[in-house]
Amino acid sequence: MINNTEVAESISDLMLKIGKDINESIILVQAECSPDEFSAYKLAAGKVMGEILLEIMNPIYEMHPDIIPDELK
């Protein structure tokens, strides 16, 4: 996938930031929307986060296990 370690680290950092941003959006929706809207949004956000992990982060970490963040070990 990505052979360059510096690029892999940058992508990892960006994907972790995106995950945190998605989590913040879930909290916002929970506080401001109906239970049905929250449930639908949480499901959709979870799918996005799962794809990021499975299709981007895991392949990078397979090639570069030394850059796996402590929170994902």
C-alpha positions as CSV (number, residue, x, y, z in Angstrom):
1,M,0.0,0.0,0.0
2,I,2.2,2.8,1.2
3,N,5.9,2.0,1.4
4,N,7.1,5.4,2.6
5,T,7.1,5.4,6.5
6,E,6.8,9.1,6.8
7,V,3.8,9.2,4.5
8,A,2.3,6.2,6.4
9,E,2.7,8.1,9.7
10,S,1.1,11.2,8.3
11,I,-1.8,9.2,6.9
12,S,-2.2,7.4,10.3
13,D,-2.2,10.8,12.1
14,L,-4.8,12.2,9.7
15,M,-7.1,9.1,10.0
16,L,-6.9,9.2,13.8
17,K,-7.9,12.9,13.7
18,I,-10.8,12.1,11.4
19,G,-11.9,9.4,13.8
20,K,-11.9,11.9,16.6
21,D,-13.8,14.4,14.5
22,I,-16.4,11.7,13.7
23,N,-16.7,10.9,17.4
24,E,-17.3,14.6,18.2
25,S,-20.0,14.7,15.5
26,I,-21.8,11.7,17.0
27,I,-21.8,13.5,20.4
28,L,-23.2,16.6,18.8
29,V,-26.0,14.6,17.0
30,Q,-26.8,12.8,20.2
31,A,-27.2,16.1,22.1
32,E,-29.2,17.9,19.4
33,C,-31.2,15.4,17.4
34,S,-34.0,12.9,18.0
35,P,-33.3,9.4,19.1
36,D,-34.1,8.1,15.6
37,E,-31.8,10.6,14.0
38,F,-29.1,9.8,16.4
39,S,-29.4,6.0,15.8
40,A,-29.2,6.4,12.1
41,Y,-26.3,8.8,12.3
42,K,-24.4,6.7,14.7
43,L,-24.8,3.7,12.4
44,A,-23.6,5.6,9.3
45,A,-20.7,7.1,11.2
46,G,-19.7,3.7,12.5
47,K,-19.6,2.4,8.9
48,V,-17.3,5.2,7.9
49,M,-15.0,4.6,10.8
50,G,-15.0,0.9,10.1
51,E,-14.0,1.4,6.5
52,I,-11.2,3.8,7.5
53,L,-9.9,1.2,9.9
54,L,-10.2,-1.8,7.6
55,E,-9.3,-0.3,4.3
56,I,-6.7,2.4,5.2
57,M,-5.3,2.0,8.7
58,N,-4.9,-1.8,9.0
59,P,-3.1,-2.2,5.7
60,I,-0.7,0.6,6.7
61,Y,-0.1,-0.9,10.1
62,E,0.6,-4.3,8.5
63,M,3.4,-2.8,6.5
64,H,4.6,-0.5,9.3
65,P,3.8,-2.1,12.6
66,D,6.3,0.2,14.3
67,I,3.9,3.2,13.8
68,I,0.8,1.6,15.4
69,P,-0.3,4.1,18.0
70,D,-0.5,2.9,21.6
71,E,-4.2,3.4,21.8
72,L,-4.7,0.8,18.9
73,K,-2.4,-1.8,20.3
